[in-house]
Amino acid sequence: MSGELHEECGVFGISAEGEDVARLTHAAILWLQHRGQESAGIATSDGQEIRLQKQDGRVDHFTEEQMVMLTGKNPLAMMAIGHNRYSNTGGNIYENFQPFVVQTSLTPLALAHNGNLVNPDAIAKKLKDLGVTPQGSSDSELIALLIAAESQNASSIEKAIELTIKQLVGAYSLVIMTKDQLIGVRDPWGIRPLSLGRLNDHHYLLASETCAIEAVGGSLFRDLEPGEMVVIDKGAEPRFSQILPKQCKKLCIFEFIYFASPGSIMYNRLLQTARRHMGEMLWKEFPLKIDNPDEWVVGGVPNTGLPAAQGFAEASGLEFRNIIVKNPYVFRTFIQPDQRLRKLGVKAKLLPLPREVMKKKVILVEDSIVRGNTSGEIIEMLRKAGAKEVHMMISSPPYIHRCYMGVDTQYSSELIAAQKSIEEIRQFIKADSLSYLSLPGLIAAINKEKYEEPIPPGSFCDACFTGKYPFPIPQEEGRFELSA
Ligand code: SF4
């Protein structure tokens, strides 16, 4: 993906008395950095108080002073949670950075959220009626404040969370920490991922992705089920409860295509392998006529297009090469305002290699096309680098419908596949050919792992391809109304 779609956060939690949980959390959320780079935060508990540090920008901007402030006099605090943020709801202001720490009537509480509510107005109105004013404009803060409000009617924080969850509509994977409990909750469809891991047999971790669990020496225990809550009390085994009726699983299929790390495991599949199978399936669906293999080269748009490009090359017998180099130090460019400057923004990130593409027919594999501008600019750069032809292969179906579940997509009017036919998109990006993997082909590729059980049909949210959302949403382009 060339940076046109953005995930909306990564969450992590650890309960490990006797370990340096702040530094372990820092290490873990470094591995979730791809899920959001606008702010990062860590909260710790030593059993007495919750400490919080959060800031603008990436996780590696944390300083030693901040790490010391998180641990206080006791470097081996008991629990910690961490968060990486990409702002979808609410702007990139300090008041929206996570985790949120609130005082409930039972305990102080820190909360980190990945997802997006579709009924924030209803929650905000309820809080307003109770005289509660949020400091920022994020739906995640509303969840924390609602738990605090509900704690006045509840006998335990678990009950307050349960009362809160019943009022939420949307996608949420939550990691919550009190002074002495770590709690994870997943929405009834399981749209955003949340896994439980184990460390040294008796410590527990929660993370958006398994790569963060493995990064700190843990191993996957199991994924949380849709609508499930897990509570980890100090030194105890996890307690699971189904707090909302489980709906059909609807994990975001874009986690497989693009968002999540290739080193993460979802539905028991290593995403790197699943993406390679998507490339193999592209060749199966679109076997090009190849007279002289030496004329051709297969490459991917780094980094997320690379595994599918490798799969395509393996299946076709054509040579795979790294034809574009990505600058690993460009996280954000501020040059966006017009077409000329946008091109410079792409060039700041991606460098085509003339010696790899000169006089070649290039098969360029990419995971998706959102607006089409970036793809067009990459193809133009490859032609200038000497490519004779550029055939674009997309390892997912056309992205037609807006996401309401935590991914920062444009309105449909800005999604090129909602406005143009595939042939019109090909002309717009100036490719010699353009092919998209079919939805059945995508599912078959994910299911191709021969050692694993097939994933039951309907286990993915695929609404951006099909328009079939997991729950009712208002008419396109409008504001949400509470749907349930
Ligand atoms: S609409 Fe698309 S991006 Fe959004 S949750 Fe569903 S599959 Fe993921």
Boltz pocket constraint, residues with backbone or C-beta under 6 A from the ligand:
constraints:
  - pocket:
      binder: B
      contacts: [[A, 191], [A, 251], [A, 252], [A, 253], [A, 254], [A, 255], [A, 401], [A, 402], [A, 403], [A, 404], [A, 405], [A, 406], [A, 407], [A, 461], [A, 462], [A, 463], [A, 464], [A, 465]]
      max_distance: 6.0
